[in-house]
Amino acid sequence: MTAPVRLSVPTAEDMHALGRDVARLSRAGDVVMLIGELGAGKTQLAQGIGEGLHVVGPVISPTFVISRVHRAIGSGPGMIHVDAYRLGDAAEVDDLDLEADMPNNVTVIEWGRGLAEQLSGDRLEIEIRRSFNPEDDTRDVVVTPIGRRWENLVTQWEQLVNDDMGRDARADAEGDGDE
């Protein structure tokens, strides 16, 4: 199993860029689970993924409609954006019948921990934590590859992030031993 990658994401724009990086590595059928408290930056990350996939329409939190399908502009995959916040259990996720559209789309699920793992044994879990300092916009992001599909892409993904953010993600994670 590949170790999680830990990043410090200083701004909302950087979170958006991180989403574009995830999109560059994504393909139809992939599942990306976004985990974090209210206001952590999950939707900002999903917007970056949508931008990177070149999907139609604004990517907004689907809290009250639960899921939205965004068609791709061009030949790439579209995006299914799910907000599982209002769902009570995995059976309610199954009732959404996401499997019908998943093969042609990247499925991005907010609030899916404990509810949506059954959708795919290969997924990317991205957990976002806000700073304890309310004046600090920095987010601590832990990216965990689950399954062979994502484990094989972690090195490539780290290189994309390092190029975009101008630093070494592994060094960032190793340098945090004093917390």
FIROMAR-284053 format. One record per residue: residue in three letters; x, y, z of N, C-alpha, C, O in turn. Coordinates in steps of 0.2 Angstrom, whole numbers, plus 5000, padded with zeros to 4 digits. Example, Ala and Ser with C-alpha at 12.3 -4.5 7.8 and 13.67 -1.06 7.14 Angstrom:
REM residues 2
ALA506649725039506249785039506649845039507149835042/SER506449895035506849955036506450005039506750065040/
***
This chain:
REM residues 179
MET500449945000500050005000500450065000500950075004/THR500350114996500650174995500450225001499950225003/ALA500950255004500850305010500450365007500550385002/PRO500050385012499750455010500250505009500750505011/VAL499950555005500350615004500050675007499450685007/ARG500450715011500250765015500450835011501050845010/LEU499950875011500150945007499851005012499350995015/SER500251055011499951115014499751165008500151175004/VAL499051175008498751215003498551285006498151295010/PRO498951335004498951405007498351445005498051485009/THR498051434999497451474997496951444994497051384992/ALA496351474993495851444989496051434982495851384979/GLU496451474979496651464972497051404972497051374967/ASP497451394977497951334977497451274977497651224974/MET496951274981496551214982496151204975496151144973/HIS495951254971495751244965496251214960496051174956/ALA496851244960497351214956497551134958497651094953/LEU497451124964497551054966496951004963497150954961/GLY496351034962495851004959496050984952495850934949/ARG496351044948496451034941497050974941497050934936/ASP497450974945497950924945497650854946497850804942/VAL497150844950496850784951496450764945496450704942/ALA496150814941495850804935496250774930496150734926/ARG496850804929497350784924497550704925497650674920/LEU497550684931497650604932497050564931497050504931/SER496450594931495850554932495650534925495750564920/ARG495250474925494950454919494250424920494050424926/ALA493850414915493150394916493150334921493550284920/GLY492750334925492650274930492950284937492850244941/ASP493450334937493750354943493250384949492750414947/VAL493450364955493050394961493550434965494150404967/VAL493350494967493750534971493350554977492750584976/MET493550544983493150554989493450614992494050614994/LEU493050664994493250724997492950725004492350725005/ILE493450735009493250725016493450785020494050815019/GLY493050815024493250875028492650905031492050895029/GLU492750945036492250975039491851035035492151045029/LEU491351055037491051115033491451175032491851195037/GLY491551195026491951255025492751235024493151275023/ALA492851175024493551145023493851165016494451175015/GLY493451165011493651175004493551114999493851114994/LYS493051075001492851014997492551044990492751014985/THR492151084991491851114984492351154980492351144974/GLN492751184983493251224979493751174976493851184970/LEU493851114979494251064976493851034970494151024965/ALA493251024971492850994966492751034960492751014954/GLN492751104961492751154956493351144952493351154945/GLY493951144955494551134951494551064947494751064941/ILE494251014950494250954946493750964940493950944934/GLY493250994941492751004935493051054930492951034924/GLU493451104932493851144927494351104923494351104917/GLY494651064927495151024924494950964919495250954914/LEU494250944920493950894916493550934910493350904906/HIS493551004911493251044905492451014905492250994900/VAL492151024911491451004911490951064910491151124911/VAL490351054908489851104907489551124913489351084918/GLY489451194914489051214919489451234926490051204926/PRO489251274930489551284936489551224941489051194941/VAL490151214944490151164949490051194956490451234958/ILE489451184958489251204965489051144969488951094967/SER489051164976488851104980488151084979487651114979/PRO488051014978487450984977487050964983486750914983/THR487151004988486850974995486150964994485950904997/PHE485751004991485050984991484750944986484250914986/VAL485150934980484950894975485350824975485150784972/ILE485850824980486250764981486750754976487350744977/SER486550754970487050734964486850774958486350784956/ARG487450794954487350824948487850794943488350774945/VAL487650784937488050764932488250814927487850854924/HIS488850824926489150884922489450844916489950814916/ARG489150864910489450834904490050864902490250924904/ALA490550834899491150854897491050894890490650884886/ILE491450944890491550984884492050944880492650944882/GLY491850914874492350874871492350804872491750784874/SER492850764871492850694872493050664878493050604879/GLY493250704883493450674890492850654894492350664892/PRO493050634900492550614904492150674907492450724908/GLY491550664909491150714913491250704920491750664922/MET490850734924490950724931490250724935489850754933/ILE490250674939489650664943489850694950490350674953/HIS489550744952489750774959489150764964488550774963/VAL489350724969488850704974489050734981489650744983/ASP488550754984488550784991488150734996487550734996/ALA488550694999488250635003488050665010487850625015/TYR488150725012487950755018487250735021487250715027/ARG486750735017486150725019485950655019485350635020/LEU486350605017486250535016486350505023486850515026/GLY485950455025486050425031486450355031486750345036/ASP486450325025486850265025487050245018486850275013/ALA487450195017487650165011487050145006487150155000/ALA486550125009485950105005485650165001485450154996/GLU485750225005485450285001485950304996485650334991/VAL486550294996487050304991486850254985486850274979/ASP486750194987486550144981485950164978485850154972/ASP485450194981484850214978484950274973484450284969/LEU485450304973485650364968485750334962485750364957/ASP485950264961486050234955486650264951486650274945/LEU487150284955487750314952488050264947488350294942/GLU488050204948488450154944488250154937488650144932/ALA487650184935487450184928487850234925487950224919/ASP488050294928488450344924489150344926489550374923/MET489350304931490050304933490550284927491150314927/PRO490450234923490950214918491150274913491650274910/ASN490750324912490850384908491050444911491150494908/ASN491150444918491250504921491750494927491850434929/VAL492050544930492450544936491950564941491550614941/THR491850524946491350534952491750564958492150534960/VAL491450624959491750664965491250664970490750694969/ILE491450634976490950634982491150674988491750654991/GLU490750714990490950754996490550725002489950695000/TRP490850725008490550695014490350615013489850585015/GLY490750585009490650515007490950455012490750405012/ARG491350485017491750435021491150395025490750425028/GLY491250325025490750285028490150265025489750235027/LEU490050305019489450295015489550265008489150235005/ALA490150285005490250274998490750234996490950224990/GLU491150205001491750164999491550104994491950074991/GLN490950074995490750024991490650034983490649994979/LEU490750094981490650114974491250094970491250084964/SER491850094974492450074970493050054975493150084980/GLY493349994974493949974978494550024976495050024979/ASP494550054970495050104968494750174968494350184964/ARG495050204973494850274974495350324976495850294979/LEU495250384976495750434979495350464984494850494983/GLU495650464990495250494996495650554998496350554999/ILE495350614998495750674999495350705005494850735005/GLU495750715011495450735017495750805018496350815017/ILE495350855019495550925020495350945027494850945030/ARG495850975030495851005037496051075037496551095035/ARG495551115041495751185041496251205047496351155051/SER496551255046497051275052496651295058496051315058/PHE496951285064496651305070496551375071496251405075/ASN497051415067497051485067496551515062496551505056/PRO495951545065495451575060495651625055495351635050/GLU496251655056496551705052496951675046497151705042/ASP497051605047497551575042497051525037496751485040/ASP497151545031496751505026497051435024496751405020/THR497651425027498051365025497651305026497351295032/ARG497651255022497251185023497851135023498251135019/ASP497751085028498151025028497750975024497250955026/VAL498050955018497750905014498150835014498750835013/VAL497750785015498050715015497750675010497150665010/VAL498150655005497850624999498050545000498650525000/THR497550505000497650435001497450394995496850394993/PRO497950364992497750314986497450254988497850214993/ILE496850234986496650164988496550124982496250144977/GLY496850064982496850014976497450034971497750084971/ARG497549984967498049984962498050044957498550074956/ARG497450064955497350114950497750174953498150204949/TRP497550204959497850264961498550254964498950304964/GLU498650194967499350184970499850194965500450224966/ASN499750164959500150174953500250244951500750254947/LEU499850284952499850354950500150404955500250464953/VAL500250384961500450434966501050474964501150534966/THR501550434962502250464960502150524955502350574955/GLN501750504950501550554944501150614947501350664945/TRP500650594951500250654954500750694959500650754958/GLU501150664963501550714967501950754963502050814964/GLN502250734957502650774952502250834950502450884949/LEU501650824948501150874945501050924951501150984950/VAL500950904957500850954962501450994964501451054965/ASN502050954964502650984966502751044960503051094962/ASP502651024954502751074949502351134950502551194949/ASP501651124951501251174952501351224958501251284958/MET501551184963501551224970502251244971502451274976/GLY502751224967503451234968503751214974504251244977/ARG503551154976503951124982503851044982503551014977/ASP504151014987504150944987503650914992503750924998/ALA503150884990502650864994502850815000502650815005/ARG503350764998503550715002503950755008503950735014/ALA504350805006504750845011504350875015504450885021/ASP503750905013503250945017503050895022502950915028/ALA502850835020502550785025503150765030502950755036/GLU503750755028504250725032504450785037504650775043/GLY504350845035504550905039504050915045504150965049/ASP503550885045502950895050503050855056502550855060/GLY503550825057503650785063503650815070503550785075/ASP503650885070503650925076502950945078502950985083/GLU502450925075501750945077501550905083500950925085/
***
